[in-house]
């Protein structure tokens, strides 16, 4: 998927059904809900988060609807305006506008309190309801997401972008969940029609505060993208503590727990690396069986260290891991063969 897009993530809700807790900072699988969503839209050119600033897994731009807490349409408008070149709410890293994120590892970004580590006053709203035309520029596609989607992945984002590409007459591509319900906060919008629809709503209702999202999508030509069997939970959102408990239990399912754990570890350590889990598990097995059980974690640690050294010399990280694992596996097998020969 080569379609360029920007992203707006809505993270400023009151979370009343969670008792007013800082929902974007609630951890699922050791990662903040917001960080999990930011990972799903890592391919965006620019990412604006509408909410109170906090450390995040990657740099983002911050803004807030005015007044704060006036609903998703007003928040979406604020995020869209922050994408406008020259808007003070869209300053990049080190600029004079909003906090651009710390790029902190997952652990720092997952705090359940307020925006620890953010600059005082960072993220104060510069835009929002009543700010006038959106004035979007840059990529034609704008991905819009809520910050409470623990199972959203890049594959779903790519399907939405592809669906919009394949339907030139469409103005938005909306995910539909397993019950066929539209998900306007798991959707890709064309920038121009989004600007038009927001302006029409603003004029018709004397502002955007507390309007339902269905009014926005009703004014657009949409193509609907059913969630596929491999992404059935992409639209699962966490509105209650029961939802949080369900999400935490689901990621520990036998078929998903290793991938979830590896992703969490890579995020925590700031690693961007494709891990061949099968190769490392085979190595751990050979070391445990051919040498001794404690050899398994020690060997995989040494393989990682050797791969890092090789990567410093220019070898691709994934290739370095594979080569180091191959050598260590062969050594473990030779070790086991000698023991067999000894009887």
Secondary structure, DSSP 8 states (H G I E B T S, - for coil): ----EEEEEE-----GGGTT--GGG-EETTEEHHHHHHHHTTT-S-EEEES-----SS--EEE--SSTTS-HHHHHHHHHHHTSTT-GGG--TTSSSS-------HHHHT-SSS-TTS-TTTT--SS-TTS------S-SEEEEEES--TT--HHHHHHHHHHHHH-TT-SEEEEE-TT--EEEEEEEEEHHHHHHHHHHHHHHHTS-TT--HHHHHHTS-EEEEE--GGGTTTT----SHHHHHHHHHHTTSTTTHHHHHHHHHHHHHT------HHHHHHHHHHHHHHT-TTHHHHHHHHHHHHHHHHHHTT--HHHHHHHHHHHHHHHHHHHHHHHHHT-
